Amino acid sequence: PTRRRSALDARHDPATIKNRRGGPHATPNQPAHHDYLSVVTRRNGGRTHNSMRNKPDAADAADDRTSGLSGPETAASRTSAKQSSPPPSGPSPSPTPARLRSMRVAVSAVFFITGAAFAAWASRVPAIQERLGLSEGQLAVALVGLSGGAFLGLPLVGGLVARYGSRPVLYTGMAVYLAGLTGLAFAPSLPMLTVTLALFACGNTAVDVAMNTQGVLVERAYGRNILGGFHAMFSLGGIAGAVAGSLAASAGVGTGPHFTITALVLCAAAAVAATALIPDPQDRAKDTGRQARDTSHPTETSSHPTQDPTPLFALPTTGLWIPGLVAFCALMGEGVMNDWGAVYLHDVTGASPGAAGAGFALFSAGMVAGRLSADRIRARTGTVRFTLGCALVAAAGAVVALSVPTTGAGFAGYALLGLGMAAVIPVIFSHAAQLRPERPGPAIAAVSAVGYVGFLAGPPVIGGIAEAVDLRAAMFVLPALMGAMALLSLRLRRRDRTTEPKRPKRP
């Protein structure tokens, strides 16, 4: 007892405190805050000795004796103090490999479902036009609802994803998307078709932003690039939906049964995939905050909820304009190919309608091949060099297709165009999400909004130039777009150095 009291007196002595804090009387080899627990911890390689676990340290014991507390009262006060402190904030536990695989399969299924549903509509547009007796001009008016609904919904969807998470937006958007697909088959007039197309486009936009956010989160959990594979599943879903629509049209199946059965099957598949989606960052943050509030104030209620400062509309900021302009060039080129690619082969090179369709099929096959191989190539080259290479390959394809106005040159050029343009959008989405890791949804929506302007503007621009000059001269917009995309990709370098995902080192 005498030795313990002398040790306690020395511990609280002013000179000892100065020495412990590195004061003027401190010895060179004397460690700061020297006590028995720190010595034992250092001797055990940073691990506390078993005899010291779940026991008060010397400082607590000294403080208790100094304050006059002892026995159960001291233990109870320490326990309440520990309970009142919030839990340490740290990274959430990583999902198991099996859980990661299931999340990847679920997101892949969502991409496949989205592509299949849109291809089902696209493959039966002639049947809907014939059922309603629409002219080409009236059909163009109806399609304004499709593009307008998608464009107006992009900023709103980004804010909703940031505020509520990608999973609720994906659930709601998928329900609206598939319900709109069914409604397209039963629209009785042009105005109702236009409204239904706008609803269908809004659902598609919500699913698009939410599923890309899910893809970015899964990619982040994997620690390597996998977003290109998700977009390849979208292309494969589009091929499957187009084949099913072609078979239904050949068999004389009406759009009503076709769209209804397709929507029911895809809805069931989406419900299964929804059970394995990855949680959103804000969900984990809310859970951590709720646990902290419950631990610190177990009797309080949430009568004063915190206000979410997230804006409802997601618009491009300074750092997102360069990725947005890259997406603008890529989507404008894709829109031109969708609307004018087959027309160019038929009118300029003299290809038959079947050969013109085969040329567009080669473009689509190049898109699938490029997206399937994008992740491995990007992991080796990085975002900047990969995007630059894609732009150069696409530019070479455009030059080949346009410089020699023959069907064979068109086939070769279209395949290169699809291969080069395929993975630009998933790579740019991933890059934008890395620039805003805390809010990937609004970043993707903002970049999509800029890119979608190009997708909508491309076909009318080509039509106007073709009307003033000729179609071949108008199609030279494609190599110009790819050249601009190559120059813009170099502007990503400064940000790419700090935002490129780092692959874990293999043991």
C-alpha positions in Angstrom: 0.0 0.0 0.0 2.8 2.4 0.8 4.4 1.7 -2.6 1.1 2.3 -4.4 0.4 5.6 -2.6 3.9 6.8 -3.5 3.4 5.8 -7.1 0.1 7.7 -7.2 1.7 10.8 -5.6 4.5 10.7 -8.2 1.9 10.3 -11.0 0.1 13.5 -10.0 3.2 15.4 -9.1 3.6 18.6 -11.3 7.2 17.7 -12.2 6.2 14.3 -13.3 3.4 15.7 -15.4 5.9 18.1 -17.1 8.3 15.2 -17.7 5.5 13.1 -19.1 4.4 15.9 -21.5 8.0 16.5 -22.7 8.6 19.5 -20.5 12.0 21.1 -19.6 12.9 18.3 -17.1 12.0 15.4 -19.4 14.6 12.8 -20.0 15.4 11.8 -23.6 14.4 8.2 -23.2 11.3 8.7 -21.1 8.1 8.0 -23.1 5.2 10.4 -22.9 2.2 9.1 -21.0 4.2 6.2 -19.5 2.0 3.8 -17.7 1.9 0.0 -17.2 -0.8 -0.6 -19.8 1.1 1.2 -22.6 4.3 -0.8 -21.7 2.4 -4.1 -21.8 0.7 -3.1 -25.0 4.1 -2.3 -26.7 5.6 -5.5 -25.4 2.8 -7.5 -26.9 3.1 -6.0 -30.4 0.2 -3.6 -30.0 -2.1 -6.2 -28.4 -3.4 -5.8 -24.8 -2.4 -8.6 -22.4 -5.2 -11.0 -21.4 -4.9 -10.0 -17.8 -5.6 -6.4 -18.7 -8.7 -6.9 -20.8 -12.0 -5.7 -19.5 -10.3 -4.1 -16.5 -9.9 -0.5 -15.5 -6.4 0.9 -16.2 -4.2 2.6 -13.6 -5.3 6.1 -14.5 -9.0 5.1 -14.0 -8.2 3.6 -10.7 -6.2 6.6 -9.5 -9.0 9.0 -10.6 -11.6 6.9 -8.8 -9.6 6.9 -5.6 -9.0 10.7 -5.9 -12.6 11.4 -6.5 -13.7 9.2 -3.6 -15.5 6.6 -5.8 -15.0 2.9 -5.3 -16.6 -0.5 -5.9 -19.8 -0.9 -7.9 -20.4 2.9 -8.1 -17.1 3.3 -10.0 -17.8 0.5 -12.5 -21.4 1.8 -13.1 -20.1 5.3 -13.8 -17.6 4.0 -16.3 -20.1 1.8 -18.0 -22.6 4.7 -18.4 -19.9 6.9 -19.8 -18.9 4.3 -22.4 -22.5 3.7 -23.3 -23.1 7.5 -23.8 -20.3 7.7 -26.4 -21.3 7.1 -30.0 -19.9 4.0 -31.7 -16.7 4.5 -33.7 -17.3 5.4 -37.3 -15.4 3.2 -39.7 -15.8 1.4 -42.9 -18.6 -1.1 -43.1 -17.6 -4.7 -43.2 -16.8 -5.9 -46.7 -19.3 -8.3 -48.2 -18.2 -11.9 -48.6 -17.1 -13.2 -52.1 -20.4 -15.1 -52.4 -22.4 -11.9 -51.6 -20.3 -10.0 -54.1 -21.0 -12.5 -56.8 -24.8 -12.4 -56.1 -24.8 -8.6 -56.3 -22.9 -8.7 -59.6 -25.4 -11.2 -61.0 -28.3 -9.1 -59.8 -27.1 -5.9 -61.4 -26.3 -7.8 -64.6 -29.9 -9.1 -64.6 -31.2 -5.5 -64.2 -29.2 -4.3 -67.2 -30.3 -7.3 -69.3 -34.0 -6.7 -68.3 -33.8 -3.0 -69.2 -32.3 -3.7 -72.7 -34.8 -6.5 -73.4 -37.8 -4.3 -72.5 -36.7 -1.4 -74.7 -35.9 -3.7 -77.6 -39.4 -5.2 -77.3 -40.9 -1.8 -77.9 -38.4 -0.8 -80.7 -39.0 -4.1 -82.6 -42.8 -3.5 -82.7 -42.9 0.2 -83.7 -44.2 -0.7 -87.2 -47.0 -2.7 -85.7 -48.1 0.1 -83.4 -47.9 2.6 -86.2 -50.1 0.3 -88.4 -52.6 -0.3 -85.6 -53.2 3.4 -85.0 -52.9 4.4 -88.7 -50.1 6.9 -88.0 -48.1 8.6 -90.8 -44.4 9.2 -90.5 -44.9 12.7 -89.2 -47.4 11.6 -86.6 -45.1 8.9 -85.4 -42.3 11.5 -85.1 -44.7 13.6 -82.9 -45.2 10.6 -80.7 -41.5 9.9 -80.4 -41.0 13.5 -79.1 -42.7 12.2 -75.9 -40.1 9.4 -75.7 -37.1 11.7 -76.0 -38.6 14.6 -74.0 -39.7 12.4 -71.1 -36.2 11.0 -70.9 -34.4 14.3 -71.1 -36.6 16.1 -68.5 -36.4 13.2 -66.1 -32.6 12.9 -65.9 -31.9 15.8 -63.4 -34.8 14.9 -61.2 -33.8 11.2 -61.1 -30.2 12.1 -60.0 -31.5 14.1 -57.1 -33.9 11.3 -56.0 -31.0 8.8 -56.1 -28.9 11.1 -54.0 -31.7 11.7 -51.5 -33.3 8.2 -51.2 -30.8 5.8 -52.7 -30.6 3.9 -55.9 -32.6 0.9 -54.8 -35.9 2.7 -54.1 -35.6 4.6 -57.3 -34.8 1.4 -59.2 -37.8 -0.4 -57.7 -40.2 2.5 -58.6 -38.6 3.1 -62.0 -38.8 -0.5 -63.0 -42.5 -0.7 -62.1 -43.2 2.5 -64.2 -41.0 1.2 -67.0 -42.7 -2.2 -67.4 -46.2 -0.7 -66.8 -45.5 1.8 -69.6 -44.4 -1.0 -71.9 -47.8 -2.7 -71.4 -49.6 0.6 -71.9 -48.0 1.2 -75.2 -49.8 -1.8 -76.7 -53.2 -0.5 -75.6 -52.9 3.3 -76.3 -56.0 4.2 -78.3 -54.9 7.4 -79.9 -51.9 9.6 -80.8 -52.1 11.8 -77.7 -52.3 8.8 -75.4 -49.4 7.1 -77.2 -47.4 10.3 -76.7 -48.2 10.4 -73.0 -47.5 6.7 -72.5 -44.2 7.0 -74.3 -43.2 9.9 -72.0 -44.1 7.7 -68.9 -42.2 4.8 -70.4 -39.2 7.1 -71.0 -39.3 8.4 -67.4 -39.3 4.9 -66.0 -36.4 4.0 -68.3 -34.5 7.0 -67.2 -35.0 6.2 -63.5 -33.8 2.6 -64.1 -30.9 3.8 -66.2 -29.4 6.1 -63.6 -30.2 3.8 -60.6 -28.8 0.7 -62.3 -25.6 2.5 -63.3 -25.2 3.7 -59.7 -25.6 0.1 -58.6 -23.0 -0.9 -61.1 -20.6 1.7 -59.8 -21.1 0.6 -56.2 -20.5 -3.1 -57.1 -17.4 -2.1 -59.1 -16.2 -0.2 -56.1 -16.7 -3.2 -53.8 -14.9 -5.4 -56.3 -12.0 -3.0 -56.5 -11.6 -3.4 -60.3 -13.4 -2.3 -63.5 -16.5 -4.3 -64.2 -19.0 -1.6 -65.4 -18.4 -2.4 -69.1 -19.6 -5.9 -68.5 -22.9 -4.6 -67.2 -23.4 -2.5 -70.3 -22.6 -5.6 -72.4 -25.5 -7.3 -70.6 -27.7 -4.4 -71.7 -26.7 -5.0 -75.3 -27.3 -8.7 -75.0 -30.7 -8.0 -73.5 -31.5 -5.7 -76.5 -30.5 -8.5 -78.9 -32.7 -11.0 -77.0 -35.7 -8.6 -77.0 -35.3 -7.8 -80.7 -35.2 -11.5 -81.6 -38.3 -12.2 -79.5 -40.1 -9.3 -81.1 -39.2 -10.4 -84.5 -40.4 -13.9 -83.8 -43.7 -12.6 -82.3 -44.2 -10.4 -85.4 -43.5 -13.3 -87.7 -46.0 -15.5 -85.8 -48.7 -12.9 -86.0 -48.8 -12.2 -82.3 -50.3 -8.8 -81.5 -48.5 -6.2 -79.5 -51.0 -6.6 -76.6 -50.1 -10.2 -75.7 -46.5 -9.7 -76.6 -45.9 -6.7 -74.4 -48.0 -8.0 -71.5 -46.2 -11.4 -71.4 -42.9 -9.7 -71.8 -43.6 -7.2 -68.9 -44.8 -10.0 -66.6 -41.7 -12.2 -67.2 -39.3 -9.3 -66.8 -41.1 -8.1 -63.7 -40.7 -11.5 -62.1 -37.0 -11.5 -63.0 -36.5 -8.0 -61.6 -38.2 -8.9 -58.4 -35.8 -11.8 -57.9 -32.8 -9.6 -58.7 -34.0 -6.9 -56.3 -33.3 -9.1 -53.3 -29.5 -9.1 -54.0 -28.8 -5.5 -54.9 -26.0 -3.7 -53.0 -27.0 -1.3 -50.2 -26.5 2.4 -50.9 -23.9 4.5 -49.0 -26.6 6.7 -47.5 -28.4 3.5 -46.1 -25.3 2.6 -44.2 -24.8 6.1 -43.0 -28.4 6.3 -41.8 -28.0 3.0 -39.9 -24.8 4.2 -38.3 -26.4 7.5 -37.3 -29.5 5.7 -35.9 -27.3 3.4 -33.9 -25.4 6.3 -32.5 -28.6 8.2 -31.5 -30.1 5.1 -30.0 -26.9 4.4 -28.0 -26.4 8.0 -26.8 -30.0 8.9 -26.1 -32.1 5.7 -25.9 -35.1 7.5 -24.5 -35.3 10.3 -27.1 -37.5 10.1 -30.2 -36.8 11.4 -33.6 -39.2 14.3 -33.3 -36.5 16.6 -34.9 -35.3 14.8 -37.9 -32.2 16.2 -39.7 -32.9 18.0 -42.9 -31.3 16.4 -46.0 -29.4 19.2 -47.8 -29.3 17.2 -51.1 -30.7 19.2 -54.0 -33.6 17.6 -55.8 -32.2 18.4 -59.3 -28.7 17.1 -60.3 -27.0 19.5 -62.7 -23.4 19.4 -64.0 -20.8 21.1 -62.0 -17.4 22.3 -63.0 -15.6 19.0 -62.7 -18.3 17.1 -64.6 -18.4 19.1 -67.8 -15.4 17.4 -69.4 -16.9 13.9 -68.9 -20.3 15.2 -70.0 -18.8 16.5 -73.2 -17.1 13.2 -73.9 -20.5 11.5 -73.4 -22.1 14.2 -75.7 -19.7 13.1 -78.5 -20.2 9.4 -77.9 -24.0 9.5 -77.7 -24.4 11.9 -80.6 -22.4 9.4 -82.7 -24.5 6.6 -81.5 -27.7 8.4 -82.3 -26.5 9.2 -85.8 -25.7 5.5 -86.3 -29.1 4.4 -85.0 -31.1 6.7 -87.3 -28.9 7.2 -90.3 -26.5 4.2 -90.5 -28.7 1.9 -92.5 -30.0 4.8 -94.6 -26.4 5.7 -95.6 -25.7 2.1 -96.7 -28.9 1.9 -98.7 -28.9 5.4 -100.3 -25.2 6.1 -100.8 -23.6 2.7 -101.3 -26.6 1.1 -103.0 -26.9 -1.8 -100.5 -30.2 -3.7 -100.4 -32.5 -3.3 -97.4 -31.3 -6.6 -96.1 -27.6 -5.7 -96.5 -28.3 -2.3 -94.9 -29.8 -4.1 -91.9 -26.8 -6.4 -91.8 -24.5 -3.4 -91.6 -26.3 -2.1 -88.6 -26.1 -5.6 -87.0 -22.3 -5.5 -87.5 -22.3 -2.1 -85.7 -24.3 -3.7 -82.8 -22.0 -6.7 -82.7 -19.0 -4.4 -82.4 -20.7 -2.7 -79.5 -21.2 -6.0 -77.6 -17.6 -7.1 -78.3 -16.2 -3.7 -77.1 -18.2 -3.7 -73.9 -17.2 -7.3 -73.1 -13.5 -6.6 -73.4 -13.5 -3.1 -72.0 -12.9 -3.8 -68.3 -9.7 -5.8 -68.9 -8.3 -3.3 -71.3 -9.1 -0.3 -69.1 -7.6 -2.0 -66.1 -4.3 -2.1 -67.9 -4.4 1.2 -69.7 -6.4 3.6 -67.4 -9.3 5.8 -68.2 -7.5 8.4 -70.3 -5.6 6.1 -72.7 -8.6 3.8 -73.0 -11.0 6.6 -73.9 -8.4 8.0 -76.3 -7.9 4.6 -78.0 -11.7 4.1 -78.3 -12.0 7.5 -80.0 -9.2 6.8 -82.4 -10.6 3.3 -83.3 -14.1 4.9 -83.9 -12.6 7.7 -86.0 -10.8 5.2 -88.1 -14.0 3.2 -88.6 -15.8 6.4 -89.7 -13.1 7.3 -92.2 -13.1 3.8 -93.7 -16.9 3.7 -94.0 -17.1 7.2 -95.6 -14.0 7.5 -97.7 -14.9 4.6 -100.0 -18.7 4.5 -100.7 -19.0 0.8 -101.0 -21.0 -1.8 -99.0 -17.9 -3.7 -98.0 -16.2 -0.6 -96.7 -19.3 0.3 -94.9 -19.4 -3.1 -93.2 -15.8 -2.8 -92.0 -16.2 0.8 -90.9 -19.4 0.1 -89.0 -17.8 -2.8 -87.1 -14.9 -0.5 -86.1 -17.3 2.2 -85.1 -19.2 -0.1 -82.8 -16.0 -1.4 -81.3 -14.7 2.0 -80.6 -17.9 3.7 -79.3 -19.0 0.7 -77.2 -17.4 1.3 -73.9 -17.0 5.1 -73.8 -20.3 5.6 -71.9 -19.7 3.0 -69.1 -16.1 4.3 -68.6 -17.2 7.9 -68.4 -20.0 7.0 -66.0 -17.5 5.2 -63.8 -15.1 8.1 -64.0 -17.8 10.6 -63.1 -18.8 8.5 -60.1 -15.1 8.4 -58.9 -15.1 12.2 -59.1 -18.1 12.3 -56.7 -17.7 9.1 -54.6 -20.1 10.3 -52.0 -22.8 11.1 -54.5 -22.4 8.8 -57.6 -26.1 9.0 -58.6 -26.2 12.8 -59.3 -22.9 12.6 -61.1 -24.1 9.9 -63.4 -27.3 11.8 -64.0 -25.6 15.1 -64.8 -23.2 13.4 -67.3 -26.1 11.6 -68.8 -28.1 14.8 -69.2 -25.2 16.4 -71.2 -24.7 13.3 -73.3 -28.4 12.9 -74.0 -28.5 16.4 -75.6 -26.1 15.0 -78.2 -28.1 11.9 -78.6 -31.2 14.0 -79.4 -29.4 16.6 -81.5 -27.4 14.2 -83.7 -30.1 12.9 -86.1 -31.7 16.3 -86.8 -28.2 17.8 -87.5 -27.4 15.1 -90.0 -30.8 15.5 -91.6 -30.3 19.3 -92.0 -26.9 19.0 -93.5 -28.1 16.2 -95.8 -30.9 18.4 -97.0 -28.5 21.3 -97.7 -25.7 19.3 -99.2 -26.0 15.5 -99.3 -26.0 12.5 -96.9 -22.4 11.5 -97.5 -21.1 14.9 -96.6 -23.4 15.0 -93.6 -22.1 11.7 -92.2 -18.6 13.2 -92.0 -19.8 14.7 -88.7 -18.9 11.3 -87.3 -15.1 11.5 -87.6 -15.3 15.1 -86.4 -17.1 13.9 -83.3 -14.6 11.2 -82.7 -11.7 13.6 -83.1 -13.3 16.0 -80.6 -13.8 13.1 -78.2 -10.1 12.2 -78.5 -9.1 15.7 -77.6 -11.5 15.9 -74.7 -10.3 12.6 -73.3 -6.8 14.2 -72.8 -8.5 16.7 -70.4 -9.4 13.8 -68.1 -5.8 13.2 -67.3 -5.4 15.6 -64.4 -8.5 14.1 -62.6 -7.7 10.6 -63.7 -4.5 10.5 -61.7 -6.4 10.8 -58.4 -9.6 9.0 -59.2 -8.5 5.9 -61.0 -9.6 2.8 -58.9 -6.7 1.0 -57.4 -6.6 -2.7 -57.8 -5.7 -4.7 -54.6 -2.2 -6.2 -54.7 -2.3 -10.0 -55.2 -0.5 -11.9 -52.4 
